């Protein structure tokens, strides 16, 4: 199978199934996370999902979250790969504290009496 054939198949599937097209565009945007924030910040943050055009990101520390919040519009422009003809894929970013997420998924401590 030639690479061009694969791209042609994806294009046909996107035309036939608009929801697939949206999810594919979201996945492409997620794939640009490291490019959007740079190596240093990507070591301390992780794009985890897209839900209703909102990107959810886990961040290790409030200082990194503040930096990401400050650069939100710049990051969205890179993730959306904005050109004059492209539509906006991601509309917002929500930052989660990775430390509290790990605590909430852990089992509660047992009290020993």
Buried (B, 14 or more C-beta within 10 A) or exposed (E): EEEEEEEEEEEEEBEEEEEEBBEBBBEEBBEBBEEBBEEEBBEBBBBBEBEEEEBBBBBBEEEBBEBBEEBEEEBBEBBBBEEEEEEEBBEEBEBBBBEEEEEEEEEEEEEEE
